[in-house]
């Protein structure tokens, strides 16, 4: 159901368009109810003749001004530069001072005001840290105690020392108890939030390990198979060309034997970085196994894919690798374009045969599957026991 245009316009005017500004403006607007209640209590006292109307108007105007100030800071987006964009601590500290002023000025019904101070502590605990919640409790009790002392010293009607002591004991113990409970709840909230963040980080790391090859930072075989299946599903409907290339680093075992596995790992990492710099954003490169890589190239035919891979081969051959920059590395690759109705296994097998043919043809070259017809290599027969000799 579509919202009425006037409602949408009004909502945008009140809380803005920016996602974060809308969220924080909404939280700030929610505090308006406490100001409405406070203003209502103030005017009730004025109508009962307990406080002069000018004083009631002054308190109400101050509340409206304070709320408007914080709402403007949040609604304008200015508060986004702060650690707490809702400005919770600053807002509640100032509002507690207003409540204390009302406590002094409102007359015999002032005990009702203390409830509003408790509400301020209770609501803010969902935004404040435990230490801030405790500080807020001490702030509220401290200012309220000074107000009670002022009422006694100034000889406020009906506010004797005994009554002040009673107010102090009830209000201070109640507010501090609430502040301690709020601090405990805030600590639980912070701990749960921290655990949730750790869980998200662990989940992200697990997802990364499930899809990324740790050594090269490329996609791993499992993830690439999923990408291949997705592309094939899409291509069966779209009918656009789709090509792959199987790329193998020549004489990699000899490189490991002569220079060590550390140098071999460095070559794999450096090749991955160079290849990614050459590829399009829509291409996907994966470490297929050992020194073998699989490149998926959407929306290109076999000839275009061959051009891209052969250009990569030339760049790699022209720039030595390794920590000392003295290792001359070459590639052999086979390129195959997917044919309608073909299985993924057959498609990859054709690319693998083309790569095998490139190696048989002298290495350091790239061949298209459509230009070669290489039978699957037949492994040598297993020698008999007689040929192998007795153990």
C-alpha positions in Angstrom: 0.0 0.0 0.0 1.5 3.4 -1.0 1.7 6.0 1.6 -0.2 9.3 0.9 2.0 11.9 -0.6 1.3 14.5 2.1 2.3 12.0 4.8 5.5 11.1 3.0 6.3 14.8 2.6 5.6 15.5 6.2 7.8 12.6 7.3 10.6 13.7 5.1 10.3 17.2 6.6 10.4 16.0 10.1 13.2 13.4 9.9 15.0 14.1 6.6 16.0 11.9 3.7 19.4 10.6 4.9 19.1 7.1 6.4 21.2 7.9 9.5 19.6 11.4 10.0 16.1 9.8 9.7 17.0 7.2 12.4 18.5 9.7 14.9 15.9 12.4 14.2 13.2 9.8 15.0 14.9 8.9 18.3 15.1 12.6 19.2 11.4 13.2 18.4 10.6 10.3 20.7 11.8 12.4 23.7 9.2 15.0 23.0 6.6 13.1 25.0 8.6 13.7 28.2 8.7 17.5 27.5 4.9 17.4 26.9 4.4 15.6 30.2 6.7 18.1 32.0 4.9 21.1 30.4 1.6 19.6 31.4 2.6 19.2 35.0 3.9 22.8 35.1 0.6 24.2 33.7 -1.4 22.0 36.1 0.5 23.5 39.0 -0.2 27.0 37.6 -3.9 26.4 37.1 -4.0 25.2 40.7 -2.5 28.4 41.9 0.7 26.7 43.1 3.0 28.5 40.8 2.7 31.9 39.0 1.7 31.8 35.4 4.8 33.8 34.3 7.0 31.1 35.9 5.0 28.3 34.2 5.4 30.1 30.8 9.1 30.6 31.4 9.6 26.9 32.3 7.6 25.8 29.3 9.5 28.1 26.9 12.8 26.8 28.2 11.7 23.2 27.6 10.6 24.0 24.1 13.9 25.8 23.4 16.1 23.0 24.7 14.2 20.3 22.8 14.2 22.4 19.6 18.0 23.0 19.9 18.8 19.3 20.1 16.3 18.4 17.5 17.8 21.0 15.1 21.4 19.7 15.8 20.3 16.1 14.9 17.9 16.9 12.1 20.5 19.1 10.3 23.0 16.2 10.4 25.5 18.3 12.4 25.5 15.6 15.2 26.8 12.9 12.8 30.3 14.2 13.6 29.9 13.2 17.3 30.5 9.8 18.8 26.8 9.7 19.8 24.8 11.3 17.0 21.7 11.5 19.2 23.6 13.6 21.7 22.0 11.6 24.5 24.3 12.6 27.4 24.3 16.3 26.6 20.5 16.3 26.1 19.7 14.4 29.3 22.1 16.4 31.5 20.5 19.7 30.4 17.0 18.3 30.7 17.7 17.2 34.3 18.8 20.8 35.1 15.4 22.0 33.8 13.6 19.5 36.0 15.6 20.7 39.0 14.6 24.3 38.2 11.0 23.2 38.0 11.4 21.4 41.3 12.4 24.6 42.9 9.7 26.8 41.3 6.7 24.6 41.1 5.6 24.6 44.7 4.1 21.9 46.9 3.6 19.5 44.0 7.4 19.4 43.3 7.7 15.8 44.5 6.0 14.7 41.2 8.9 16.2 39.3 11.3 13.7 40.7 9.6 11.0 38.7 10.6 12.8 35.5 14.2 12.7 36.6 13.9 9.0 37.0 12.4 8.6 33.6 15.3 10.5 32.1 17.8 8.1 33.6 15.7 5.0 32.6 15.3 6.0 29.0 18.9 7.2 28.4 20.4 3.9 29.6 19.6 2.4 26.2 22.1 4.9 24.6 24.7 5.5 27.3 27.6 3.5 28.5 27.6 2.1 32.0 30.0 4.7 33.4 27.9 7.5 31.8 24.8 6.2 33.4 26.4 6.3 36.8 27.6 9.8 36.2 24.1 10.8 35.2 22.7 9.4 38.4 25.3 11.4 40.5 24.6 14.5 38.4 20.8 14.3 39.1 21.2 13.5 42.8 23.8 16.3 43.2 21.7 19.0 41.6 18.5 17.9 43.3 20.3 18.0 46.7 21.5 21.5 46.1 18.0 22.5 45.1 16.6 21.0 48.3 19.3 22.8 50.3 18.4 26.1 48.6 14.7 25.7 49.4 15.5 25.2 53.1 18.0 28.2 53.2 15.6 30.5 51.3 12.7 29.6 53.6 10.4 28.3 50.9 6.8 27.9 52.3 6.0 24.5 53.5 9.6 23.2 53.0 11.1 22.7 56.4 14.4 21.0 57.2 12.6 17.8 58.2 10.7 17.8 54.9 13.9 18.5 53.0 15.6 15.6 54.7 12.7 13.3 53.8 12.7 14.5 50.2 16.5 14.0 50.1 16.4 10.5 51.4 13.6 9.3 49.2 14.7 11.1 46.0 18.4 10.5 46.3 18.1 6.8 47.2 15.5 6.2 44.5 17.5 8.0 41.8 20.7 6.3 42.7 19.1 2.9 42.9 17.6 3.5 39.4 21.0 4.7 38.1 22.7 1.5 39.4 20.1 -0.7 37.8 20.4 1.3 34.6 24.2 1.0 34.7 23.8 -2.8 35.1 21.4 -3.0 32.2 23.6 -0.8 30.1 26.6 -3.0 30.8 24.6 -6.1 29.7 23.6 -4.2 26.5 27.2 -3.2 25.8 28.4 -6.8 26.4 25.7 -8.2 24.1 26.6 -5.7 21.5 30.2 -6.6 21.7 29.5 -10.3 21.5 27.3 -9.6 18.5 30.1 -7.7 16.8 32.6 -10.5 17.5 30.1 -13.0 16.1 29.7 -10.9 12.9 33.4 -10.7 12.5 33.8 -14.4 13.0 31.0 -15.1 10.5 32.6 -12.7 8.0 36.0 -14.5 8.5 34.4 -17.9 8.1 32.6 -16.8 4.9 35.9 -15.4 3.6 37.7 -18.7 4.3 35.0 -20.6 2.6 35.2 -18.6 -0.6 38.8 -17.1 -0.7 42.1 -18.8 -1.3 44.3 -17.8 1.6 47.6 -17.6 -0.2 46.5 -15.6 -3.3 43.4 -13.8 -2.2 41.6 -15.2 -5.2 38.3 -17.2 -5.2 38.8 -20.8 -4.3 37.7 -23.8 -6.3 34.4 -24.3 -4.5 33.4 -20.7 -4.9 34.3 -20.7 -8.6 32.2 -23.7 -9.2 29.2 -21.8 -7.8 30.0 -18.8 -10.1 30.3 -21.1 -13.1 26.9 -22.6 -12.3 25.3 -19.2 -11.8 26.7 -17.9 -15.1 25.6 -21.1 -17.0 22.1 -20.7 -15.6 22.0 -17.1 -16.7 23.5 -17.9 -20.1 20.9 -20.6 -20.9 18.4 -17.8 -20.8 20.4 -14.8 -22.2 22.3 -16.7 -24.9 25.4 -14.5 -24.7 28.9 -15.9 -25.1 30.8 -17.2 -22.1 34.4 -18.3 -22.0 36.8 -19.8 -19.6 40.6 -20.2 -19.5 42.6 -22.7 -17.6 46.1 -21.2 -16.9 49.1 -23.1 -15.6 52.4 -21.8 -14.5 55.1 -23.6 -16.5 57.8 -25.7 -14.7 56.4 -24.7 -11.3 57.6 -27.9 -9.6 61.1 -27.2 -10.8 60.8 -23.6 -9.5 59.8 -24.9 -6.0 62.7 -27.5 -6.0 65.3 -25.0 -7.1 64.3 -21.8 -5.3 62.1 -23.2 -2.4 58.4 -23.1 -1.6 58.6 -19.6 -0.3 59.6 -18.3 -3.7 56.9 -20.5 -5.3 54.3 -19.0 -3.0 55.6 -15.5 -3.9 55.2 -16.3 -7.6 51.6 -17.4 -7.1 50.7 -14.3 -5.1 52.4 -12.0 -7.6 50.7 -13.7 -10.6 47.3 -13.3 -8.9 47.9 -9.6 -8.3 49.1 -9.0 -11.9 46.2 -11.0 -13.4 43.6 -9.2 -11.4 45.0 -5.8 -12.5 44.6 -6.9 -16.2 41.1 -8.3 -15.9 37.7 -6.6 -16.2 35.5 -6.2 -13.1 33.1 -8.8 -14.4 35.8 -11.4 -14.8 36.4 -13.9 -12.1 39.8 -15.5 -11.4 40.2 -18.5 -9.0 43.0 -20.7 -7.8 41.9 -24.0 -9.3 44.5 -26.1 -7.6 48.3 -25.9 -7.0 49.8 -23.7 -9.7 46.6 -23.9 -11.9 44.1 -21.0 -12.2 40.7 -20.8 -13.8 39.5 -17.6 -15.4 35.8 -17.0 -16.1 35.0 -14.3 -18.7 31.4 -13.5 -19.3 30.1 -11.9 -22.5 33.2 -12.7 -24.6 33.7 -15.3 -27.2 36.6 -17.7 -27.6 38.7 -15.4 -29.8 38.2 -12.4 -27.5 39.1 -14.5 -24.5 42.2 -15.8 -26.2 43.3 -12.2 -26.9 42.9 -11.2 -23.3 44.7 -14.3 -21.9 47.5 -14.2 -24.4 48.0 -10.5 -23.5 48.3 -11.6 -19.9 50.7 -14.3 -20.8 53.0 -11.8 -22.6 52.9 -9.4 -19.7 53.9 -12.1 -17.2 56.7 -13.3 -19.4 58.1 -9.8 -19.9 58.3 -9.0 -16.1 60.3 -11.4 -13.9 58.9 -12.3 -10.5 60.0 -13.3 -7.1 61.5 -11.3 -4.1 64.7 -10.6 -6.1 62.8 -10.0 -9.4 65.0 -12.6 -11.1 62.5 -15.4 -11.8 61.3 -15.6 -15.4 57.8 -17.1 -15.3 55.8 -18.3 -18.3 52.2 -19.5 -18.6 50.4 -22.1 -20.6 46.7 -21.6 -21.1 43.7 -23.2 -22.8 40.6 -21.2 -23.7 37.1 -22.6 -24.3 33.8 -21.0 -25.1 30.7 -22.6 -23.7 28.5 -24.3 -26.3 24.7 -24.3 -25.8 23.6 -27.6 -24.2 27.1 -28.4 -23.0 27.7 -29.5 -19.4 30.1 -27.6 -17.2 32.3 -30.7 -16.9 32.7 -31.0 -20.7 33.3 -27.3 -21.1 36.1 -27.3 -18.6 37.5 -30.5 -20.0 37.9 -28.8 -23.4 39.7 -25.9 -21.8 41.9 -28.4 -20.0 42.8 -30.2 -23.2 43.7 -27.0 -24.9 46.0 -26.1 -22.0 47.6 -29.6 -22.2 48.1 -29.1 -25.9 49.8 -25.7 -25.2 52.2 -27.5 -22.9 52.9 -30.3 -25.4 53.5 -27.6 -28.0 56.4 -26.1 -26.1 54.7 -24.1 -23.3 54.5 -20.3 -22.9 51.5 -20.2 -25.2 47.7 -19.9 -25.2 45.5 -22.2 -27.4 41.8 -22.1 -28.2 39.8 -25.3 -27.6 38.3 -24.9 -31.1 41.7 -25.0 -32.8 43.0 -28.2 -31.2 41.8 -31.8 -31.0 43.8 -33.5 -28.4 42.7 -36.9 -27.1 42.7 -37.4 -23.4 46.1 -38.6 -22.3 46.2 -42.4 -21.6 48.2 -43.3 -18.5 51.0 -45.8 -18.9 50.0 -49.4 -18.0 50.7 -50.6 -14.5 53.7 -53.1 -14.6 53.0 -56.6 -13.5 54.5 -58.2 -10.5 56.9 -60.1 -12.7 58.0 -57.0 -14.5 58.3 -55.0 -11.3 60.2 -57.8 -9.6 59.6 -59.5 -6.2 59.6 -57.4 -3.1 
